Amino acid sequence: MKREMSNIIKYLIVYGVLLVMPVVIIAICVVVGNRLQGGTMSTDELWQTPFMTMGLMLGSVLIIVFFLCKRWASLSLGRVKQSEVWIVILMSVVLFLGWFFPEDFLISIIDIPSDLSDDEFSDMTGGVIGFIDTGILAPIAEEMLCRGAILTALMKMIPRKPYICILVQALIFGAIHMDPSQMVYGTLYGILLGWLCCRTGSLIPGIVLHVVNNSTALLLPDYVDETFNELSVFPKAAILIASLLVLSGGIYWFHRKYPAKVEHELNAAYLQT
């Protein structure tokens, strides 16, 4: 157990270093170059440059490559047969469709302060590079860490209590976002992603769900959220009920297709790597 606990700490440290290191190096180079040219670039101006977003993207790439090379996480299909890949991807998108409006509704009624302003969030996620990182690469990197490396270690520590493992990795998933609002909603999201990973024994469904969720959040116009929030009680309730039915249907499909193994084993295939 001590070994697995130290591994979890190691995974988190490596993740943090690989994520931050390119940003710090690029920031130093940009500031030094600006000073040599007689400039006085502020922190806000620094984050508005595309170089910082490139640093975040590079960090995500390093995490993905490093975790795969070290075999801390795997992109194997697990319990998913090759002939079933497309239906699993489709059902992962169905889970997203069922998750989107209930999550949006929770955000609208539970006012949790965020440390990021709208401008700061736009600086980090704007443009093509920001979309590639936040919408695609960062979700993959987070799945490698939380549902790959950390969930694997937890399942080895307490294999007979898989739902505790799912909850713990979800709490860690929420915490690494380091923003109050994202911590709360990230934890709820992490429970769904962890359960999905355990049932299928693969990171693929969770990656699909995570990427679609993040990409949609970046691409969807603001007026969609505003329109939903301005709806009267009955239309909003109808949409929420329909969404929850879709979500329940998706969960039920995965539950029936990939039932929990006997003897308290959810036993994802990547645990053997």
C-alpha positions, -999 to +999 in steps of 0.1 A: +000+000+000+029+024+008+043+017-026+011+026-044+006+057-023+041+069-032+034+061-068+003+084-067+024+112-052+050+106-080+023+107-107+010+140-094+045+156-091+055+145-126+022+157-140+026+191-124+063+195-135+056+185-171+026+208-173+043+238-157+078+235-170+072+245-206+051+274-195+078+287-171+106+283-197+086+300-224+076+328-200+112+335-190+123+336-227+095+359-237+100+383-207+138+383-212+134+390-249+109+418-241+132+434-216+162+432-241+141+452-265+133+478-238+097+466-232+079+464-199+055+435-204+031+428-176+018+394-164-016+401-181+001+410-214+023+379-211-008+356-209-023+374-239+006+362-261+001+329-280+034+316-265+019+308-231-009+288-247+017+270-267+035+262-234+003+247-220-002+226-251+034+214-250+030+204-214-001+183-222+019+166-251+048+158-227+024+143-202+007+121-227+040+109-242+057+104-208+028+085-192+025+062-222+063+056-224+065+048-187+034+026-190+017+044-162-014+045-185-025+026-215-047+033-245-058-004-248-094-013-255-097-033-223-130-051-223-141-033-255-140-056-286-127-040-318-160-046-334-177-026-307-154+005-307-178+027-327-208+019-307-189+025-275-177+059-289-213+067-299-226+058-264-199+079-248-213+109-268-248+099-256-235+102-220-222+137-228-256+147-243-273+135-211-247+152-189-245+186-205-277+203-194-279+189-159-243+201-153-252+235-168-282+237-146-262+230-115-237+257-124-265+282-128-281+274-094-250+268-073-229+300-075-194+289-067-168+316-072-140+311-097-105+323-094-103+328-132-119+358-148-136+355-182-107+373-198-081+350-182-100+320-193-103+333-229-065+340-229-058+304-219-083+288-243-086+312-272-075+306-307-067+273-325-038+264-302-060+270-271-087+249-286-063+220-294-050+220-259-081+227-238-105+208-261-083+178-270-049+174-255-056+185-219-085+160-215-063+132-227-035+141-203-060+143-174-074+109-183-039+095-184-033+108-149-066+102-131-083+073-148-050+058-159-022+060-134-040+070-102-070+048-106-047+019-114-028+025-082-059+028-061-074-004-075-042-022-065-044-007-030-080-015-023-093-039-051-124-049-031-136-014-027-137-001-063-162+027-056-139+042-030-112+042-057-136+059-081-144+086-055-108+092-045-096+097-080-126+120-087-116+142-058-081+143-070-094+151-105-114+180-091-084+192-070-059+194-099-080+220-116-071+244-087-103+265-092-132+263-067-160+259-093-141+234-114-132+214-083-168+208-074-181+200-109-149+182-118-154+159-089-189+150-100-176+146-136-147+125-124-170+100-107-188+093-140-155+091-159-140+068-133-170+045-133-169+043-171-132+034-171-137+007-145-166-009-164-149-009-198-113-014-186-103+013-211-095+050-211-110+054-246-147+060-237-137+085-210-113+103-234-141+106-260-166+119-234-140+143-219-129+156-253-164+161-266-174+179-233-144+203-234-146+210-271-183+217-269-178+241-240-153+260-261-173+260-294-208+265-281-219+301-284-227+319-251-262+326-261-271+288-259-264+289-221-282+322-218-312+310-237-314+279-215-312+299-183-339+323-195-364+296-202-395+293-180-398+266-154-417+240-175-395+240-207-364+240-185-378+211-165-387+192-197-351+196-211-336+185-178-358+154-175-351+145-211-313+149-205-314+128-173-333+101-192-306+101-219-279+100-192-296+072-174-300+053-206-263+057-214-253+046-180-277+016-181-263+006-215-227+005-202-239-012-170-255-040-190-228-043-217-199-043-192-212-056-159-190-055-128-169-087-126-175-111-098-156-112-065-157-074-062-135-069-093-141-041-117-105-050-126-097-027-156-074-044-182-048-017-179-042-027-142-021-056-156+003-033-175 
